[in-house]
Amino acid sequence: MTLGSAKQTPARSAPALDLSAAAALWGGLYVISAATFEAIPPATLTLVRLGLGVAVLLAFGRLRGVSIGWSDVPHRAAWIAAFVAATSMLLQFGGTALTSGVEGSVVTMATPIFVLLFGRLLDGVVIPRRAWGGIALAVAGVLLLSLRGSGGSLNVSDPSRLLGMLALVGAGATWALYSSLGRPLVAAIGASRAIGLTAALALVFITPVAAVELLLGGIDLAAATTPAALGAVAYLAIAATAIGWSLWYRGYAAAAPRVAAAALFLQPLVAALLGVGLLGEAADPALFAGAVLLLGGVALISRGESTR
């Protein structure tokens, strides 16, 4: 997932390698989170993941002598972007909890659809004809995945599953909106600092949701503090968040947009390999067909160039 482009291009980096590593880490994020929800509920896991990840990013920035950038950004825009980011992250884990790690990774790949649509609505960017075809393909893929039941048959009678799919689509849509709303912040302090700042502010909005979740459902502290659960939290916070974001923006600063778009296809691939191999998630023809339609649509969208 992206938020604009960074300001500085590092002298030494392998952009494609950085982007691919970040996308692979994000593919693991969905599967690791799906395997952890029984021990730590979604909103609480979102809070812990983001809180620890932001702490690592801030500590690393402090060692490098880089400020968070609060004094250099429009504060109202930062708070609005943070609220949208918090909504996206909560929907991401909430939707994954109701579906699966593989589906969560695949469906949120629809984010470029909403990037185009918000670009058209908010910035007047013209959507190329080829991109409209990609949008149609991707929508068909999401619909097929949403109606997929056990064994690959169609199923419209599972409300929790449909709610999960809607949440995942909402996660992609709100992250695209976050990308559009974050442009003033990127212009002021660069993409990596902008996402670190808004992630820190997002904790303000995620904390009360997690508190309500814990109040209503509680948490099994014994299950939440097992080595497996603690390892999952470490992966989500350090690998997928702190390291993943840092690698992504270092690579994004030096790579062409098409390289970044291509690298993102590793996300569902890694999720599928881990989900099927480690968690025994179903890999049926409907999942494959839906993923091909959605990712094929995203490929067309990525190739289309927008003009004002």
Buried (B, 14 or more C-beta within 10 A) or exposed (E): BBBBBBBEEEEEBEBBEBBBBBBBBBBBBBBBBBBBBEBBBBBBBBBBBBBBBBBBBBEBBEEEEBEBBEEEBEEEBBBBBBBBBBBBBBBBBBBBBBBBBBBBBBBBBBBBBBBBBBBBEEEEBEBBEEBBBBBBBBBBBBBBBBBBBEEBEEBEEBEEBBBBBBBBBBBBBBBBBBBBBBBBBBBBBBBBBBBBBBBBBBBEBBBEBBEEBBEEEEBEEEEBEEEEBEEBBBBBBBBBBBBBBBBBBBBBBBBEEEBBBBBBBBBBBBBBBBBBEEBEBBBBEBBEBBBEBBBBBBBBBBEBEBEE
